[in-house]
Amino acid sequence: MPSAAARLTPGPRRAARRRAAHLLSEALSPFILVTLVLVWVALLTDPRWWWAALLSAVFFAGIPWLASRAMVRRGLATDPFIRHRRQRHLFYGIALASMLLGAASLLLVPTSEAVRWSGVLGVGTQLTALIINTRLKISIHALTAALAAVIVPAGLDHPVWWVVGMLVWAAASWSRLELRRHTGLDIVLGSLLGASVGAALLAILGGLPTMG
């Protein structure tokens, strides 16, 4: 019979899976994927894309990222992705305020309608996530991965990118399940919301210009 310590110690395969999951969670974090989507939409639709991309990245990803780090340093959150639902209320409120400022700034500067709609839908998505968080801990990793899996391939002129997008979504979702940060329901809700927002943006815009 193995000792209690041996039973509690993960085996080599389990440890390797957890290391891979940690790496994927960091590489496919919501802050990175949100920045990717917003910069991508600006790049495809705005000739002066760098200005709108910078504003979008700062207000929709940069400030929320800084807020999550500040909450960890002050002991208000246990980790940068804030896995405990009750700790998320403050973060979602800060992120929503930042996104509202970002959406307002995008209405004031010269940019494309696609970028502006991205900002509006971003605010709506954050507000929806905040409401859901009062009852369930929706997976923001799954949400942003599903959003990226819809938006990024839509601007690339080859069907293989849809497969890549699905793999990215699957990897992000698996990482959160493997680390036991979310339940299957959290992943499903996040994925449905992210995919719905992506589909809504494409429907409103009538699609995105493609980059061959």
C-alpha positions as MATLAB code, in Angstrom:
seq = 'MPSAAARLTPGPRRAARRRAAHLLSEALSPFILVTLVLVWVALLTDPRWWWAALLSAVFFAGIPWLASRAMVRRGLATDPFIRHRRQRHLFYGIALASMLLGAASLLLVPTSEAVRWSGVLGVGTQLTALIINTRLKISIHALTAALAAVIVPAGLDHPVWWVVGMLVWAAASWSRLELRRHTGLDIVLGSLLGASVGAALLAILGGLPTMG';
ca = [
       0.000    0.000    0.000;
       1.390    3.440   -0.910;
       1.849    5.938    1.898;
      -0.462    8.930    2.347;
       2.280   11.249    1.065;
       2.741    9.108   -2.033;
      -1.001    9.158   -2.733;
      -1.063   12.956   -2.471;
       1.989   13.451   -4.716;
       1.056   13.627   -8.410;
       2.749   11.181  -10.740;
       5.068   12.280  -13.552;
       2.298   12.320  -16.151;
      -0.048   14.287  -13.932;
       2.704   16.761  -13.099;
       3.533   17.164  -16.790;
      -0.129   17.811  -17.615;
      -0.345   20.444  -14.920;
       2.809   22.190  -16.170;
       1.362   22.188  -19.689;
      -1.948   23.519  -18.372;
      -0.213   26.329  -16.473;
       1.743   27.275  -19.594;
      -1.376   27.298  -21.767;
      -3.344   29.307  -19.190;
      -0.663   31.981  -19.255;
      -0.055   31.947  -23.020;
      -3.793   32.002  -23.806;
      -4.809   34.342  -21.007;
      -7.868   36.563  -21.541;
      -5.668   39.676  -21.508;
      -3.585   38.350  -24.411;
      -6.537   37.068  -26.436;
      -8.580   40.247  -25.967;
      -5.619   42.302  -27.179;
      -5.202   39.978  -30.162;
      -8.848   40.294  -31.203;
      -9.017   44.071  -30.833;
      -5.732   44.697  -32.651;
      -6.797   42.266  -35.378;
     -10.114   44.044  -35.995;
      -8.348   47.416  -36.111;
      -5.671   46.098  -38.461;
      -8.241   44.729  -40.899;
     -10.633   47.669  -40.921;
      -8.758   50.885  -40.074;
      -5.953   52.330  -42.244;
      -4.618   54.081  -39.109;
      -5.117   50.956  -37.072;
      -2.289   51.493  -34.578;
      -4.061   54.387  -32.792;
      -7.347   52.554  -32.276;
      -5.472   49.349  -31.438;
      -3.485   51.124  -28.728;
      -6.573   52.648  -27.122;
      -8.418   49.332  -27.265;
      -5.514   47.370  -25.799;
      -4.979   49.842  -22.949;
      -8.604   50.117  -21.793;
      -9.883   46.623  -22.602;
      -6.838   44.579  -21.573;
      -4.026   46.668  -20.079;
      -5.879   48.347  -17.223;
      -7.804   45.164  -16.274;
      -4.480   43.293  -16.271;
      -2.928   45.867  -13.956;
      -6.016   45.732  -11.734;
      -5.753   41.958  -11.366;
      -2.069   42.220  -10.419;
      -2.803   44.983   -7.913;
      -5.550   42.883   -6.330;
      -3.137   39.973   -5.908;
      -0.483   42.204   -4.311;
      -3.034   43.650   -1.884;
      -4.376   40.242   -0.951;
      -7.757   40.876   -2.586;
      -7.307   37.993   -5.037;
      -5.469   34.691   -4.809;
      -4.162   34.698   -8.389;
      -4.105   37.005  -11.451;
      -7.020   35.140  -13.059;
      -9.092   35.450   -9.850;
     -10.441   31.933   -9.622;
     -12.671   32.568   -6.611;
     -16.057   33.910   -7.690;
     -16.544   36.255   -4.731;
     -13.231   37.956   -5.493;
     -14.336   38.688   -9.040;
     -17.000   41.297   -8.264;
     -14.474   44.061   -7.602;
     -12.345   43.091  -10.593;
     -15.322   42.994  -12.964;
     -16.422   46.412  -11.729;
     -12.976   47.925  -12.378;
     -12.732   46.226  -15.771;
     -16.210   47.428  -16.756;
     -15.355   51.018  -15.841;
     -12.146   50.821  -17.880;
     -13.973   49.343  -20.857;
     -16.635   52.065  -20.716;
     -13.876   54.669  -20.920;
     -12.313   52.745  -23.790;
     -15.562   52.505  -25.725;
     -16.157   56.223  -25.221;
     -12.665   57.056  -26.457;
     -13.222   54.958  -29.585;
     -16.349   56.985  -30.333;
     -14.323   60.210  -30.168;
     -11.315   59.292  -32.300;
     -11.411   58.656  -36.063;
     -11.600   54.907  -36.553;
     -13.691   52.248  -38.264;
     -17.199   51.177  -37.342;
     -15.834   47.691  -36.743;
     -13.518   48.963  -34.020;
     -16.313   50.959  -32.403;
     -18.669   48.000  -32.452;
     -15.923   45.876  -30.918;
     -15.768   48.319  -28.039;
     -19.526   48.383  -27.551;
     -19.795   44.607  -27.606;
     -16.819   44.357  -25.259;
     -18.672   46.460  -22.689;
     -21.797   44.353  -23.133;
     -19.806   41.161  -22.725;
     -18.168   42.374  -19.525;
     -21.520   43.436  -18.105;
     -23.008   40.039  -18.960;
     -20.078   38.262  -17.314;
     -20.525   40.407  -14.203;
     -24.212   39.453  -13.994;
     -23.493   35.759  -14.504;
     -20.808   35.942  -11.833;
     -23.454   36.645   -9.201;
     -24.507   32.996   -9.575;
     -21.794   31.128  -11.481;
     -18.071   31.493  -12.158;
     -18.014   31.820  -15.938;
     -14.690   30.954  -17.593;
     -13.198   34.085  -19.135;
     -10.436   31.945  -20.656;
     -13.055   29.958  -22.576;
     -14.967   33.136  -23.434;
     -12.034   34.962  -24.984;
     -10.702   31.822  -26.669;
     -14.086   31.212  -28.323;
     -14.252   34.873  -29.351;
     -10.790   34.680  -30.909;
     -11.685   31.383  -32.608;
     -14.563   33.170  -34.374;
     -13.042   36.573  -35.152;
      -9.449   35.829  -36.154;
     -10.196   33.116  -38.782;
     -12.923   35.324  -40.275;
     -10.179   37.706  -41.400;
      -7.950   35.032  -42.914;
      -8.577   33.607  -46.362;
      -8.052   29.916  -45.641;
     -10.286   27.359  -43.882;
      -7.356   25.861  -41.968;
      -7.446   28.876  -39.646;
     -10.871   27.806  -38.378;
      -9.275   24.547  -37.277;
      -6.450   26.475  -35.600;
      -9.015   28.652  -33.839;
     -10.858   25.615  -32.514;
      -7.588   24.123  -31.270;
      -6.768   27.346  -29.423;
     -10.224   27.320  -27.810;
      -9.866   23.640  -26.865;
      -6.399   24.201  -25.391;
      -7.514   27.164  -23.272;
     -10.602   25.308  -22.047;
      -8.659   22.145  -21.258;
      -6.081   24.087  -19.272;
      -8.718   25.522  -16.939;
     -10.351   22.133  -16.437;
      -7.006   20.424  -15.872;
      -6.062   22.995  -13.241;
      -9.524   22.583  -11.677;
     -10.176   26.290  -11.908;
     -13.562   25.758  -13.587;
     -16.318   23.234  -14.017;
     -17.610   22.024  -17.345;
     -20.609   24.362  -16.964;
     -18.288   27.356  -16.481;
     -16.470   26.415  -19.683;
     -19.682   25.914  -21.666;
     -21.162   29.235  -20.548;
     -17.967   31.113  -21.330;
     -17.639   29.459  -24.729;
     -21.250   30.178  -25.682;
     -20.971   33.820  -24.673;
     -17.678   34.331  -26.490;
     -18.845   32.631  -29.682;
     -22.134   34.562  -29.582;
     -20.335   37.902  -29.269;
     -18.038   36.991  -32.148;
     -20.959   35.916  -34.328;
     -22.881   39.096  -33.419;
     -19.938   41.298  -34.440;
     -19.604   39.515  -37.781;
     -23.353   39.762  -38.378;
     -23.437   43.479  -37.583;
     -20.472   44.191  -39.860;
     -21.466   41.785  -42.607;
     -18.138   40.001  -42.127;
     -14.551   41.224  -41.939;
     -12.104   42.048  -44.756;
      -9.791   39.110  -45.308;
      -6.044   39.065  -45.281;
      -4.799   36.428  -47.699;
];
